[in-house]
């Protein structure tokens, strides 16, 4: 047993929530650095994988990253079942994570079908108290690795008892077999949402010969750019993983380097940046066939961003995130399909179809909505979210943001939120160092607040240092790490390095900078990501093209080399991926041994009186 039990309470050194990419790697890394750690992993599903667990794999689910770039750096992925397009199928990922858990002896530590309903600080001392399936669990340390796709959100429209079926896209895998059953008479589907999962669902339904009315909300971010599978003969996502591309994406993490300063603050560098992204966006439009008669009824999927014509550089601004063609016949299937795309919203469903907000009625047999996710931190109270720097769930405005810290006194005797001055200074810094972001696209105001669509800007301030650690009043706390909130194209690689950094932090190897420096880092990241990635940057810490310099920060904290290719030119031009970080845990273990770093877990465990 990986834990000790006293009465009805489970005592642990470390409780991990989530058995996906981040939770599994956090557990295996901790056990390598501190083998005597007592830990348990709690997951709501009955198998490992999180978003890639067995119950969520539908037929055309494919990762947008090519084979060899979607696995842990420490563990190559077997080629069994690899699609002909050299991408990675959902089934491959599911089997990979199941095998990883087996090979690292993690399954005995996982509590499947475990719902964490509440987490609070332990009032009897340091650490945390969890309520798991109505049982009390006490843990000295806590790792939240739930991921953003853990909870489904409510439909956002009225669904009466006699309604046609209404399902979140996460339930697609379970529902697909019923779609082909003639007895069910499921012919016309209404699809709501503009996320990548909606594009996958539209493709699947068209390939099954279904009629589709695709509704993209008028008050949302609109359609996303869908990149072609390859660019200059290479996988498009892989092309975006080099340090060259990191510098072509204006970032607070690279702007102080000589190369970053050239691209970000000289007219020639900015011209080259805009030209590169214009070319990339043009390739996306060309692959979709936008502007041609053949693609007339999919023209509504053209991203709405308004910048310099002809491309608008929609792939640069990523207002609705960014997708990649994972099926070679994606656009041709949509163009040939019985599909109508409308900008509207669903008001209500009934027994024979849906009524749209515009008043139009659509007779249909089934509704699939892909409009986002629920509160994956629902186990924290609103007050604890404030303390930890986690945004309150739901849409906010500038008048209603999380404060994170209590108000403090400023000169003159008045009180003010300390983040106000930090955010203002950060905005000014970004405007100075990254003028391309400060200028925004040509239609910046319309992009942010379209009068026609009346779209409210979502404001969600994440106050996590290095996107993982709350700004706690007690700098010696070292009791919680929050993994997997950053959005990149390289989840497994980020998971391994984040897990290593978090383990070092929890074990006491890493100390945070001073409080002012921590606040400055957090404010500057937020100011940058919301200007760089617009509405998606408001909702989450985004770093689609900036994950390499982000990992550089973590690697430096760990005392490890950030240059992972041999030679200056190779390190700048060659793609980064899992292979670049192979052996990183062993590298850090050597650093630990050399610097004689110890573990805090044993000290906390004995203080918690964990029984034998």
VENKASUL-V773471 format. One record per backbone hydrogen bond with DSSP energy under -1.0 kcal/mol. CO is the residue of the C=O (numbers start at 0). NH is the residue of the N-H. E is the energy in kcal/mol with one decimal. If there is no record, write none. Layout:
co:nh:e
CO:NH:E
CO:NH:E
This chain:
co:nh:e
3:10:-2.2
5:8:-2.0
8:5:-2.2
9:137:-3.0
10:3:-1.3
11:139:-1.6
12:140:-2.0
13:39:-1.4
14:142:-2.7
15:41:-3.0
16:144:-2.2
18:48:-2.8
19:23:-2.3
20:24:-1.3
21:25:-2.4
22:26:-2.1
23:27:-2.3
24:28:-2.3
25:29:-2.3
26:30:-2.1
27:31:-1.1
28:32:-2.1
29:33:-3.1
33:36:-2.1
37:12:-2.2
37:13:-2.0
39:15:-2.6
40:110:-3.9
41:17:-2.9
42:113:-3.1
44:112:-2.7
48:51:-2.4
49:52:-1.8
52:55:-2.0
53:56:-1.2
57:60:-2.0
60:89:-2.9
65:68:-2.0
71:74:-1.2
78:81:-2.2
82:85:-1.6
85:66:-3.6
87:62:-3.1
88:92:-1.9
89:93:-2.5
90:94:-2.5
91:95:-2.3
92:96:-2.5
93:97:-2.1
94:98:-2.3
95:99:-2.4
96:100:-2.3
97:101:-1.8
98:102:-3.2
99:103:-1.9
100:105:-3.1
101:104:-1.5
105:108:-1.9
108:40:-2.5
110:42:-2.1
114:132:-2.4
117:130:-2.5
119:128:-3.0
121:124:-1.4
126:121:-2.2
127:138:-2.5
128:119:-2.1
129:136:-2.7
130:116:-2.2
131:134:-1.9
134:131:-2.9
135:9:-2.1
136:129:-3.5
137:11:-2.5
138:127:-3.4
140:14:-2.1
141:480:-2.0
142:16:-2.5
143:482:-2.8
150:373:-2.9
157:348:-2.0
159:162:-1.6
164:366:-2.4
166:368:-2.2
167:170:-2.2
168:171:-1.8
170:174:-1.7
171:175:-2.3
174:177:-1.4
175:178:-1.5
180:183:-1.8
181:184:-1.1
186:210:-2.7
187:364:-3.0
187:365:-1.1
188:212:-2.7
189:367:-2.7
190:214:-3.7
191:369:-3.7
194:198:-1.4
195:199:-2.2
196:200:-2.1
197:201:-2.6
198:202:-2.3
199:203:-2.4
200:204:-2.7
201:205:-2.4
202:206:-2.5
203:207:-1.2
204:209:-2.5
205:208:-1.5
210:188:-3.1
211:339:-2.5
212:190:-2.3
213:341:-2.7
214:192:-2.5
215:343:-1.1
216:219:-1.1
224:322:-2.6
226:324:-2.6
228:235:-2.1
230:233:-1.7
233:230:-3.2
234:238:-2.3
237:240:-1.8
241:245:-1.7
242:246:-1.7
243:247:-1.5
250:254:-1.5
253:256:-1.7
256:260:-3.1
257:261:-1.6
258:262:-2.3
259:263:-2.5
260:264:-2.3
265:269:-2.5
266:270:-2.1
267:271:-2.5
268:272:-2.2
269:273:-2.7
270:274:-2.5
271:275:-2.5
272:276:-2.2
273:277:-2.2
274:278:-2.1
275:279:-2.1
276:280:-2.5
277:281:-2.1
278:282:-2.0
279:283:-1.7
280:284:-2.3
281:285:-2.6
282:286:-2.3
283:287:-1.7
284:288:-1.2
284:289:-1.7
288:291:-1.8
292:295:-1.5
294:297:-1.3
297:300:-2.1
298:301:-2.1
305:442:-2.1
307:311:-2.1
312:315:-1.0
312:316:-1.5
313:317:-1.9
317:320:-2.0
322:226:-3.2
326:329:-2.1
328:332:-2.5
329:333:-1.9
330:334:-2.7
331:335:-2.1
332:336:-1.0
336:338:-1.6
337:211:-2.8
339:213:-3.3
341:215:-2.6
344:356:-3.1
346:157:-1.7
347:354:-3.0
349:163:-2.1
351:363:-1.6
352:349:-2.5
353:361:-2.8
354:346:-2.8
354:347:-1.7
355:358:-2.0
359:355:-3.3
361:353:-2.6
365:189:-2.8
366:166:-2.6
367:191:-2.6
368:168:-2.0
373:375:-1.0
374:377:-1.2
376:379:-1.9
378:118:-2.6
380:384:-2.4
381:385:-2.0
382:386:-1.9
383:387:-2.6
384:388:-1.4
384:389:-2.4
388:462:-2.9
395:458:-1.0
396:399:-2.3
402:404:-2.6
407:415:-1.8
409:412:-1.7
413:409:-2.6
415:407:-1.8
416:419:-1.7
417:421:-1.1
418:422:-3.4
419:423:-2.2
420:424:-2.5
421:425:-2.3
422:426:-2.5
423:427:-2.1
424:428:-2.1
425:429:-2.5
426:430:-2.2
427:431:-1.7
428:432:-2.9
429:433:-2.9
433:437:-1.9
434:438:-2.2
435:439:-1.4
440:443:-1.2
442:446:-3.0
443:447:-2.0
444:448:-3.2
449:453:-2.2
463:466:-1.7
464:467:-2.2
464:468:-2.3
467:481:-2.6
468:464:-3.4
469:471:-1.3
473:476:-1.8
478:141:-2.2
480:143:-2.4
486:542:-2.6
489:493:-2.5
490:494:-2.8
491:495:-1.9
492:496:-2.0
493:497:-3.1
494:498:-2.4
495:499:-1.9
496:500:-2.6
497:501:-3.0
498:502:-2.4
499:503:-2.3
500:504:-2.3
501:505:-2.9
502:506:-2.2
503:508:-2.6
504:507:-1.2
513:517:-2.5
514:518:-2.6
515:519:-2.1
516:520:-2.4
517:521:-2.3
518:522:-2.6
519:523:-2.5
520:524:-2.0
521:525:-2.3
522:526:-2.6
523:527:-2.2
524:528:-3.1
525:529:-1.9
527:531:-2.8
528:532:-2.5
532:535:-1.1
532:536:-1.3
533:537:-1.4
534:538:-1.4
535:539:-2.2
539:541:-1.1
540:486:-2.7
545:549:-1.3
546:550:-2.5
547:551:-2.0
548:552:-1.4
549:553:-1.4
550:554:-3.0
551:555:-2.4
552:556:-1.9
553:557:-1.5
554:559:-2.7
555:558:-1.2
566:570:-2.1
567:571:-1.3
568:572:-2.6
569:573:-2.1
571:243:-1.6
576:579:-1.5
577:580:-1.6
580:583:-1.8
582:586:-2.2
583:587:-2.2
584:588:-2.4
585:589:-1.9
586:590:-1.8
587:591:-2.9
588:592:-2.2
589:593:-2.4
590:594:-2.4
591:596:-2.1
599:603:-2.3
600:604:-2.7
601:605:-2.1
602:606:-1.5
603:607:-1.4
604:609:-1.2
605:608:-1.1
